[in-house]
Amino acid sequence: MSPIQAVLAKLPDAKRTPQGWRAKCPGHKDTNPSLDVAEGDDGRVLLTCRAGCDSARVVDGMGLGLKNLFPPREPRRQQPTIYQIKDAQGQGCRACPRRLPRHREERSGAQEAVLET
């Protein structure tokens, strides 16, 4: 279920408008619909309560969390760095794949290790 579908499921009185939807705000006792709901270009849900409720209060009133307003992020896959392990004479004896945080790789600069034999 997309974020906009999850939000609209919690707002059964939502009516379609040219900009998105308008509904009664669950963040306060609303007799006149004052909550504007729209979908951003990246799939996030945009909420505006014309009576002044902040997004956290509106989302809490729906029984959701702020994270429910955003689409899931794709996990970043980090490629392993291959370190050449060398003996004291400088001969390569094995390769060792390791995953280091990117900032540590950039900071260290070195990608060789020497084994004392």
N, CA, C and O atoms as a DFTB+ gen file, in Angstrom:
468 C
 N C O
     1  1       0.846      -1.166       0.000
     2  2       0.000       0.000       0.000
     3  2       0.898       1.238       0.000
     4  3       1.831       1.336       0.798
     5  1       0.615       2.167      -0.886
     6  2       1.417       3.385      -0.984
     7  2       1.083       4.321       0.177
     8  3       0.033       4.172       0.802
     9  1       1.960       5.284       0.474
    10  2       1.682       6.212       1.566
    11  2       0.367       6.974       1.390
    12  3      -0.365       7.155       2.363
    13  1       0.052       7.421       0.186
    14  2      -1.188       8.166      -0.021
    15  2      -2.400       7.270       0.212
    16  3      -3.408       7.727       0.750
    17  1      -2.316       6.009      -0.181
    18  2      -3.415       5.074       0.052
    19  2      -3.614       4.819       1.541
    20  3      -4.747       4.722       2.012
    21  1      -2.509       4.709       2.285
    22  2      -2.597       4.485       3.727
    23  2      -3.255       5.671       4.425
    24  3      -4.078       5.489       5.323
    25  1      -2.894       6.881       4.013
    26  2      -3.478       8.080       4.624
    27  2      -4.951       8.191       4.256
    28  3      -5.785       8.447       5.124
    29  1      -5.283       8.004       2.987
    30  2      -6.680       8.135       2.557
    31  2      -7.569       7.061       3.186
    32  3      -8.762       7.289       3.387
    33  1      -7.005       5.900       3.497
    34  2      -7.778       4.857       4.170
    35  2      -8.194       5.304       5.573
    36  3      -9.219       4.857       6.089
    37  1      -7.401       6.186       6.189
    38  2      -7.711       6.709       7.521
    39  2      -8.621       7.934       7.468
    40  3      -9.073       8.414       8.508
    41  1      -8.894       8.445       6.265
    42  2      -9.737       9.630       6.095
    43  2     -10.925       9.274       5.202
    44  3     -10.932       9.627       4.023
    45  1     -11.932       8.578       5.744
    46  2     -13.037       8.099       4.905
    47  2     -13.886       9.224       4.301
    48  3     -14.585       9.005       3.311
    49  1     -13.830      10.420       4.886
    50  2     -14.638      11.518       4.368
    51  2     -13.890      12.379       3.340
    52  3     -14.401      13.419       2.924
    53  1     -12.697      11.962       2.930
    54  2     -11.885      12.750       1.996
    55  2     -12.582      12.894       0.647
    56  3     -13.099      11.930       0.083
    57  1     -12.576      14.111       0.157
    58  2     -13.174      14.417      -1.154
    59  2     -12.068      14.878      -2.095
    60  3     -11.158      15.606      -1.698
    61  1     -12.160      14.447      -3.330
    62  2     -11.162      14.796      -4.346
    63  2     -11.290      16.287      -4.697
    64  3     -12.396      16.804      -4.855
    65  1     -10.150      16.962      -4.816
    66  2     -10.089      18.352      -5.259
    67  2      -9.102      18.418      -6.414
    68  3      -8.397      17.438      -6.658
    69  1      -9.021      19.540      -7.141
    70  2      -8.037      19.628      -8.231
    71  2      -6.588      19.459      -7.753
    72  3      -5.740      18.998      -8.516
    73  1      -6.298      19.827      -6.503
    74  2      -4.929      19.722      -5.972
    75  2      -4.665      18.416      -5.228
    76  3      -3.508      18.117      -4.931
    77  1      -5.677      17.640      -4.922
    78  2      -5.501      16.413      -4.148
    79  2      -6.803      16.008      -3.497
    80  3      -7.754      15.624      -4.178
    81  1      -6.849      16.094      -2.145
    82  2      -8.035      15.730      -1.384
    83  2      -8.233      16.728      -0.253
    84  3      -7.284      17.393       0.162
    85  1      -9.441      16.835       0.240
    86  2      -9.744      17.636       1.416
    87  2     -10.593      16.772       2.341
    88  3     -11.508      16.077       1.900
    89  1     -10.266      16.829       3.652
    90  2     -10.955      15.993       4.640
    91  2     -11.025      16.723       5.968
    92  3     -10.392      17.762       6.157
    93  1     -11.806      16.164       6.889
    94  2     -11.828      16.677       8.254
    95  2     -10.526      16.275       8.931
    96  3     -10.083      15.132       8.816
    97  1      -9.928      17.207       9.627
    98  2      -8.632      16.950      10.266
    99  2      -8.812      16.091      11.512
   100  3      -9.584      16.448      12.403
   101  1      -8.098      14.950      11.584
   102  2      -8.191      14.110      12.782
   103  2      -7.379      14.663      13.951
   104  3      -7.420      14.107      15.049
   105  1      -6.645      15.750      13.729
   106  2      -5.827      16.341      14.788
   107  2      -6.612      17.235      15.724
   108  3      -6.118      17.573      16.799
   109  1      -7.809      17.625      15.354
   110  2      -8.664      18.441      16.213
   111  2     -10.123      18.162      15.863
   112  3     -10.408      17.502      14.863
   113  1     -11.030      18.653      16.669
   114  2     -12.458      18.448      16.392
   115  2     -12.827      19.365      15.237
   116  3     -12.958      20.579      15.390
   117  1     -12.988      18.752      14.098
   118  2     -13.219      19.507      12.868
   119  2     -14.659      19.303      12.406
   120  3     -15.099      18.172      12.200
   121  1     -15.383      20.399      12.248
   122  2     -16.744      20.300      11.715
   123  2     -16.764      20.649      10.236
   124  3     -17.645      20.215       9.495
   125  1     -15.787      21.433       9.819
   126  2     -15.657      21.843       8.428
   127  2     -14.324      21.295       7.909
   128  3     -13.300      21.539       8.547
   129  1     -14.281      20.575       6.799
   130  2     -13.012      20.011       6.328
   131  2     -11.921      21.077       6.179
   132  3     -12.087      22.059       5.456
   133  1     -10.810      20.862       6.877
   134  2      -9.718      21.829       6.837
   135  2      -8.374      21.191       6.510
   136  3      -7.351      21.876       6.509
   137  1      -8.360      19.907       6.237
   138  2      -7.099      19.208       5.958
   139  2      -6.951      18.989       4.459
   140  3      -7.769      18.319       3.829
   141  1      -5.892      19.566       3.904
   142  2      -5.554      19.328       2.500
   143  2      -4.524      18.212       2.441
   144  3      -3.542      18.222       3.183
   145  1      -4.751      17.263       1.564
   146  2      -3.858      16.113       1.387
   147  2      -3.464      16.058      -0.077
   148  3      -4.315      16.152      -0.962
   149  1      -2.171      15.904      -0.330
   150  2      -1.681      15.791      -1.706
   151  2      -0.523      14.805      -1.727
   152  3       0.028      14.442      -0.688
   153  1      -0.169      14.384      -2.929
   154  2       0.967      13.474      -3.106
   155  2       2.083      14.224      -3.818
   156  3       1.870      14.801      -4.885
   157  1       3.274      14.214      -3.225
   158  2       4.430      14.860      -3.836
   159  2       4.947      14.074      -5.025
   160  3       4.566      12.923      -5.235
   161  1       5.823      14.705      -5.804
   162  2       6.395      14.060      -6.988
   163  2       7.159      12.784      -6.642
   164  3       7.236      11.864      -7.457
   165  1       7.723      12.727      -5.437
   166  2       8.506      11.555      -5.029
   167  2       7.687      10.525      -4.265
   168  3       8.248       9.557      -3.754
   169  1       6.361      10.712      -4.175
   170  2       5.499       9.740      -3.518
   171  2       5.187      10.051      -2.075
   172  3       4.393       9.342      -1.457
   173  1       5.789      11.095      -1.510
   174  2       5.488      11.446      -0.123
   175  2       4.131      12.105      -0.023
   176  3       3.639      12.672      -0.999
   177  1       3.521      12.033       1.150
   178  2       2.210      12.636       1.390
   179  2       2.421      14.030       1.969
   180  3       3.200      14.212       2.905
   181  1       1.733      14.993       1.413
   182  2       1.806      16.373       1.873
   183  2       0.514      16.704       2.606
   184  3      -0.572      16.564       2.044
   185  1       0.624      17.141       3.857
   186  2      -0.539      17.456       4.683
   187  2      -0.507      18.928       5.071
   188  3       0.541      19.447       5.457
   189  1      -1.649      19.603       4.970
   190  2      -1.775      20.982       5.431
   191  2      -3.111      21.133       6.137
   192  3      -4.165      21.002       5.515
   193  1      -3.067      21.410       7.445
   194  2      -4.288      21.675       8.198
   195  2      -4.488      23.186       8.194
   196  3      -3.653      23.925       8.717
   197  1      -5.564      23.636       7.620
   198  2      -5.850      25.071       7.531
   199  2      -6.233      25.667       8.886
   200  3      -6.323      26.887       9.024
   201  1      -6.458      24.811       9.888
   202  2      -6.759      25.302      11.233
   203  2      -5.495      25.424      12.081
   204  3      -5.550      25.945      13.195
   205  1      -4.353      24.949      11.567
   206  2      -3.078      25.142      12.258
   207  2      -2.433      23.925      12.891
   208  3      -1.388      24.065      13.527
   209  1      -2.996      22.754      12.750
   210  2      -2.352      21.554      13.313
   211  2      -1.064      21.256      12.548
   212  3      -1.010      21.409      11.328
   213  1      -0.020      20.827      13.279
   214  2       1.195      20.405      12.578
   215  2       1.027      18.957      12.099
   216  3       0.110      18.252      12.521
   217  1       1.918      18.538      11.223
   218  2       1.803      17.210      10.612
   219  2       1.828      16.095      11.636
   220  3       1.099      15.113      11.498
   221  1       2.660      16.231      12.668
   222  2       2.756      15.178      13.687
   223  2       1.416      14.978      14.389
   224  3       1.019      13.844      14.657
   225  1       0.723      16.064      14.687
   226  2      -0.570      15.962      15.356
   227  2      -1.616      15.321      14.443
   228  3      -2.424      14.508      14.892
   229  1      -1.596      15.689      13.170
   230  2      -2.543      15.123      12.205
   231  2      -2.306      13.624      12.049
   232  3      -3.245      12.830      12.092
   233  1      -1.055      13.251      11.870
   234  2      -0.711      11.838      11.675
   235  2      -1.028      11.031      12.928
   236  3      -1.512       9.903      12.834
   237  1      -0.760      11.596      14.091
   238  2      -1.077      10.918      15.347
   239  2      -2.589      10.696      15.474
   240  3      -3.029       9.650      15.951
   241  1      -3.365      11.668      15.051
   242  2      -4.815      11.534      15.084
   243  2      -5.331      10.431      14.167
   244  3      -6.414       9.888      14.385
   245  1      -4.541      10.100      13.129
   246  2      -4.917       9.021      12.215
   247  2      -4.431       7.660      12.715
   248  3      -4.801       6.621      12.169
   249  1      -3.601       7.678      13.757
   250  2      -3.040       6.419      14.257
   251  2      -1.857       5.945      13.423
   252  3      -1.536       4.757      13.415
   253  1      -1.215       6.864      12.728
   254  2      -0.037       6.542      11.914
   255  2       1.178       7.254      12.503
   256  3       1.060       7.981      13.490
   257  1       2.321       7.047      11.906
   258  2       3.545       7.747      12.282
   259  2       4.023       8.585      11.110
   260  3       3.591       8.378       9.976
   261  1       4.913       9.531      11.379
   262  2       5.439      10.379      10.303
   263  2       6.108       9.553       9.206
   264  3       6.086       9.938       8.037
   265  1       6.702       8.419       9.581
   266  2       7.370       7.582       8.571
   267  2       6.383       7.038       7.538
   268  3       6.771       6.695       6.422
   269  1       5.088       6.960       7.921
   270  2       4.079       6.463       6.993
   271  2       3.768       7.445       5.872
   272  3       3.068       7.096       4.921
   273  1       4.280       8.671       5.972
   274  2       4.050       9.671       4.928
   275  2       5.036       9.542       3.773
   276  3       4.892      10.217       2.754
   277  1       6.030       8.682       3.928
   278  2       7.099       8.568       2.939
   279  2       7.145       7.169       2.341
   280  3       6.877       6.188       3.034
   281  1       7.487       7.071       1.049
   282  2       7.652       5.732       0.455
   283  2       8.902       5.069       1.021
   284  3       9.821       5.762       1.458
   285  1       8.951       3.751       1.021
   286  2      10.143       3.069       1.533
   287  2      11.351       3.381       0.662
   288  3      11.248       3.477      -0.561
   289  1      12.487       3.536       1.310
   290  2      13.719       3.816       0.568
   291  2      14.363       2.517       0.134
   292  3      14.290       1.502       0.827
   293  1      14.990       2.567      -1.021
   294  2      15.735       1.405      -1.503
   295  2      17.015       1.286      -0.682
   296  3      17.708       2.283      -0.482
   297  1      17.339       0.095      -0.208
   298  2      18.582      -0.051       0.551
   299  2      19.785       0.154      -0.360
   300  3      19.810      -0.305      -1.502
   301  1      20.778       0.854       0.174
   302  2      21.998       1.067      -0.604
   303  2      22.884      -0.158      -0.458
   304  3      23.113      -0.646       0.648
   305  1      23.373      -0.641      -1.573
   306  2      24.265      -1.796      -1.549
   307  2      25.682      -1.299      -1.729
   308  3      25.982      -0.585      -2.685
   309  1      26.530      -1.668      -0.831
   310  2      27.919      -1.247      -0.881
   311  2      28.771      -2.375      -1.452
   312  3      28.689      -3.518      -1.002
   313  1      29.575      -2.047      -2.431
   314  2      30.456      -3.039      -3.031
   315  2      31.649      -3.286      -2.103
   316  3      32.189      -2.344      -1.523
   317  1      32.057      -4.543      -1.964
   318  2      33.211      -4.798      -1.097
   319  2      34.497      -4.285      -1.734
   320  3      34.655      -4.310      -2.954
   321  1      35.405      -3.822      -0.893
   322  2      36.723      -3.413      -1.338
   323  2      37.641      -4.620      -1.196
   324  3      37.606      -5.311      -0.178
   325  1      38.457      -4.874      -2.207
   326  2      39.388      -6.000      -2.159
   327  2      40.751      -5.472      -1.719
   328  3      41.342      -4.626      -2.390
   329  1      41.235      -5.968      -0.610
   330  2      42.539      -5.586      -0.088
   331  2      43.539      -6.679      -0.442
   332  3      43.287      -7.855      -0.178
   333  1      44.657      -6.312      -1.029
   334  2      45.712      -7.269      -1.330
   335  2      46.609      -7.392      -0.103
   336  3      47.222      -6.418       0.333
   337  1      46.676      -8.592       0.442
   338  2      47.512      -8.855       1.608
   339  2      48.867      -9.324       1.088
   340  3      48.948     -10.276       0.311
   341  1      49.931      -8.647       1.525
   342  2      51.284      -8.978       1.056
   343  2      52.149      -9.435       2.224
   344  3      51.945      -9.036       3.370
   345  1      53.123     -10.285       1.898
   346  2      54.062     -10.697       2.930
   347  2      55.185      -9.658       3.032
   348  3      55.152      -8.646       2.331
   349  1      56.171      -9.897       3.893
   350  2      57.243      -8.933       4.140
   351  2      58.080      -8.661       2.890
   352  3      58.678      -7.590       2.782
   353  1      58.138      -9.603       1.942
   354  2      58.908      -9.412       0.716
   355  2      58.091      -8.676      -0.347
   356  3      58.599      -8.422      -1.440
   357  1      56.859      -8.334      -0.055
   358  2      56.028      -7.610      -1.011
   359  2      55.259      -8.506      -1.965
   360  3      54.643      -8.017      -2.912
   361  1      55.285      -9.813      -1.731
   362  2      54.570     -10.743      -2.584
   363  2      53.109     -10.856      -2.117
   364  3      52.835     -10.971      -0.923
   365  1      52.212     -10.821      -3.049
   366  2      50.801     -10.986      -2.703
   367  2      50.527     -12.403      -2.260
   368  3      50.873     -13.346      -2.971
   369  1      49.921     -12.577      -1.119
   370  2      49.641     -13.929      -0.650
   371  2      48.143     -14.235      -0.633
   372  3      47.757     -15.404      -0.671
   373  1      47.299     -13.215      -0.579
   374  2      45.866     -13.464      -0.675
   375  2      45.114     -12.133      -0.820
   376  3      45.638     -11.055      -0.537
   377  1      43.888     -12.260      -1.265
   378  2      43.014     -11.092      -1.376
   379  2      41.935     -11.221      -0.307
   380  3      41.414     -12.308      -0.058
   381  1      41.619     -10.125       0.301
   382  2      40.659     -10.143       1.390
   383  2      39.553      -9.121       1.110
   384  3      39.792      -7.916       1.196
   385  1      38.329      -9.598       0.771
   386  2      37.248      -8.630       0.573
   387  2      36.750      -8.120       1.921
   388  3      36.562      -8.899       2.855
   389  1      36.539      -6.825       2.017
   390  2      36.023      -6.224       3.254
   391  2      35.055      -5.130       2.901
   392  3      35.192      -4.448       1.885
   393  1      34.099      -4.981       3.737
   394  2      33.167      -3.865       3.611
   395  2      33.481      -2.877       4.726
   396  3      33.256      -3.165       5.902
   397  1      33.992      -1.730       4.360
   398  2      34.235      -0.678       5.331
   399  2      33.276       0.460       5.033
   400  3      32.904       0.663       3.877
   401  1      32.873       1.195       6.036
   402  2      32.064       2.377       5.752
   403  2      32.821       3.291       4.799
   404  3      34.041       3.424       4.896
   405  1      32.105       3.910       3.892
   406  2      32.715       4.714       2.842
   407  2      33.659       5.776       3.405
   408  3      34.734       6.001       2.849
   409  1      33.272       6.428       4.497
   410  2      34.115       7.482       5.042
   411  2      35.448       6.926       5.554
   412  3      36.451       7.639       5.527
   413  1      35.485       5.674       6.019
   414  2      36.744       5.096       6.485
   415  2      37.650       4.752       5.320
   416  3      38.867       4.908       5.418
   417  1      37.076       4.283       4.215
   418  2      37.898       3.977       3.039
   419  2      38.551       5.242       2.506
   420  3      39.743       5.255       2.200
   421  1      37.767       6.302       2.397
   422  2      38.294       7.546       1.856
   423  2      39.362       8.130       2.772
   424  3      40.363       8.671       2.304
   425  1      39.141       8.017       4.081
   426  2      40.077       8.596       5.031
   427  2      41.386       7.817       5.067
   428  3      42.458       8.411       5.183
   429  1      41.306       6.489       4.968
   430  2      42.529       5.700       5.087
   431  2      43.394       5.807       3.835
   432  3      44.618       5.886       3.945
   433  1      42.795       5.811       2.664
   434  2      43.549       5.924       1.424
   435  2      44.341       4.669       1.087
   436  3      44.548       4.373      -0.090
   437  1      44.782       3.933       2.083
   438  2      45.593       2.743       1.837
   439  2      44.701       1.531       1.680
   440  3      43.742       1.332       2.425
   441  1      45.047       0.726       0.690
   442  2      44.274      -0.487       0.493
   443  2      45.215      -1.695       0.406
   444  3      44.886      -2.703      -0.219
   445  1      46.358      -1.585       1.023
   446  2      47.294      -2.699       1.098
   447  2      47.702      -2.908       2.538
   448  3      47.773      -1.956       3.316
   449  1      47.965      -4.126       2.889
   450  2      48.457      -4.442       4.234
   451  2      49.672      -5.357       4.074
   452  3      49.757      -6.128       3.118
   453  1      50.580      -5.266       4.992
   454  2      51.784      -6.089       4.925
   455  2      51.747      -7.074       6.093
   456  3      51.520      -6.700       7.244
   457  1      51.978      -8.335       5.759
   458  2      52.056      -9.368       6.788
   459  2      53.510      -9.616       7.134
   460  3      54.339      -9.856       6.257
   461  1      53.809      -9.555       8.415
   462  2      55.163      -9.872       8.880
   463  2      55.255     -11.396       9.019
   464  3      54.401     -12.014       9.654
   465  1      56.280     -11.993       8.431
   466  2      56.427     -13.453       8.542
   467  2      57.653     -13.821       9.320
   468  3      57.930     -15.005       9.510
